[in-house]
Amino acid sequence: MRSSQEGDSLAYKKLLEEICVILRGILTVKIFDAEDREDVLQEILIAVHLSKHTFLPDKSFLPWLYTIANYKIIDYIRKKGRKKKREFLLSNEYLPENKYFPSDDDSKERIEEILAKLSEKQRLIFRLLKLDKMSIAETAKIMSMSQSAVKTAAHRIYKIIRLRPGDKL
């Protein structure tokens, strides 16, 4: 990036090629639709091009790039609306396998067994996120919590749900 800021077009071309490899890896995890991934990649590359003058040569490049990418991914999520939000992994962790969460096929007993492992607050968060299919933002508002706190609580809930009888917390 430093060389490209100084006008080296070959360095800039190489930088963009390397950025594409990095970003495709990130976008593959965040966006399931291949066409949407490429659209978001192009949006990020345009933002990098338009913002390259803001990069400070004495700073690390990747955090600068990741910040731009995150904003473009968030913009994409907002544009797709609530239904498409479910496609994204909002934290950088994979959600537990489906066998831990109730589906339409699961019996009422299985759901009650899952909920019995949780505290009252955790039960409510789980119900809002998984059974009522509310977003992190909606759950945070209802629970009077920050979105980050809801994500942390959800992660802990998933960890508890994954435990088998006899496992310790």
C-alpha positions in Angstrom: 0.0 0.0 0.0 2.9 2.4 0.8 4.3 1.9 -2.7 0.9 2.3 -4.4 0.3 5.6 -2.4 3.6 6.8 -4.0 2.2 6.0 -7.5 3.6 2.5 -8.2 0.8 1.0 -10.3 2.3 -2.5 -10.4 2.5 -2.5 -6.6 -1.2 -1.4 -6.5 -2.2 -4.1 -8.9 -0.4 -6.7 -6.8 -2.0 -5.3 -3.6 -5.5 -5.6 -5.0 -4.8 -9.2 -6.1 -3.6 -10.1 -2.6 -6.5 -8.2 -1.0 -9.0 -10.3 -3.1 -7.6 -13.5 -1.7 -7.8 -12.3 1.9 -11.3 -10.9 1.4 -12.7 -13.9 -0.4 -11.8 -16.0 2.6 -13.6 -13.7 5.0 -16.6 -13.3 2.7 -17.0 -17.0 2.2 -17.7 -17.4 5.9 -19.9 -14.3 6.2 -22.0 -14.5 3.0 -23.4 -17.7 1.6 -24.5 -16.5 -1.9 -21.6 -16.4 -4.3 -23.0 -13.6 -6.4 -23.5 -11.4 -3.3 -20.0 -12.3 -2.1 -18.6 -10.9 -5.4 -20.7 -7.8 -5.2 -19.5 -7.1 -1.6 -15.9 -7.8 -2.7 -16.2 -5.2 -5.4 -17.8 -2.7 -3.0 -14.8 -3.3 -0.6 -12.3 -2.8 -3.4 -14.0 0.4 -4.5 -13.9 1.6 -0.9 -10.2 0.7 -0.6 -9.5 2.6 -3.8 -11.4 5.7 -2.7 -9.9 5.6 0.8 -6.3 4.7 0.0 -5.2 8.2 0.8 -6.4 7.7 4.4 -4.0 4.8 5.1 -1.1 5.9 7.3 2.1 4.3 6.1 3.5 3.9 9.6 0.4 1.8 10.7 -0.5 -1.8 10.0 -2.4 -2.4 6.8 -4.7 -5.3 7.7 -6.6 -3.7 10.5 -7.3 -0.8 8.1 -8.5 -3.2 5.5 -10.6 -5.2 7.9 -12.3 -2.1 9.1 -13.4 -1.1 5.6 -14.5 -4.7 4.9 -16.6 -4.9 8.1 -18.4 -1.7 7.3 -19.2 -2.9 3.8 -20.4 -6.3 5.1 -22.6 -4.5 7.6 -24.0 -2.3 4.8 -24.8 -5.4 2.9 -26.6 -7.0 5.8 -28.7 -3.9 6.3 -29.6 -3.8 2.6 -30.7 -7.5 2.6 -33.1 -7.0 5.5 -34.1 -9.2 8.3 -34.6 -12.4 6.4 -31.2 -12.4 4.9 -29.5 -11.6 8.2 -29.9 -15.2 9.3 -27.4 -16.1 6.6 -24.6 -14.3 8.4 -22.4 -15.3 11.2 -22.4 -12.1 13.1 -19.6 -13.1 15.4 -16.6 -14.7 14.0 -17.5 -18.1 15.4 -19.6 -20.9 13.9 -22.9 -21.5 15.5 -23.3 -25.0 17.1 -24.6 -27.8 15.0 -28.3 -27.8 14.4 -28.8 -30.9 16.6 -28.5 -28.6 19.6 -31.3 -26.4 18.6 -35.0 -27.2 18.3 -36.4 -27.5 14.9 -40.0 -28.1 13.8 -39.3 -31.8 14.1 -38.2 -31.6 17.7 -40.5 -32.7 20.4 -41.7 -30.4 23.2 -39.7 -32.6 25.6 -36.4 -31.9 23.8 -37.0 -28.2 23.9 -37.9 -28.3 27.7 -34.7 -30.4 28.3 -32.6 -27.8 26.6 -34.3 -24.9 28.4 -33.9 -26.7 31.8 -30.1 -26.4 31.5 -30.4 -22.6 31.4 -31.0 -19.8 33.9 -34.1 -17.7 33.6 -32.3 -14.9 31.8 -30.6 -17.4 29.4 -33.9 -19.1 28.7 -35.4 -15.8 27.7 -32.5 -14.9 25.4 -32.6 -18.4 23.9 -36.3 -18.2 23.3 -36.0 -14.7 21.7 -33.1 -15.7 19.4 -33.9 -19.3 18.5 -37.6 -19.9 19.0 -39.0 -16.4 18.2 -36.2 -15.9 15.6 -35.5 -12.3 16.7 -32.3 -10.5 15.7 -29.5 -9.7 18.1 -30.6 -6.0 18.0 -34.2 -6.8 18.9 -33.2 -9.2 21.7 -30.8 -6.6 23.1 -33.5 -4.0 23.1 -36.0 -6.3 24.9 -33.5 -7.5 27.4 -32.1 -3.9 28.0 -28.6 -5.2 27.1 -26.0 -4.2 24.6 -25.8 -6.2 21.4 -22.3 -7.4 22.5 -23.7 -8.6 25.8 -26.4 -10.6 24.0 -23.8 -12.2 21.7 -21.7 -13.1 24.7 -24.7 -14.6 26.5 -25.7 -16.5 23.4 -22.2 -17.9 23.0 -22.4 -19.1 26.6 -25.8 -20.6 26.1 -24.6 -22.5 23.1 -21.7 -23.8 25.1 -24.1 -25.0 27.9 -26.4 -26.6 25.3 -23.5 -28.5 23.8 -22.6 -30.2 27.1 -23.6 -33.8 27.4 -24.8 -35.3 30.7 -21.8 -35.6 33.0 -19.8 -32.9 31.4 -18.7 -29.9 33.6 -19.1 -26.3 32.8 
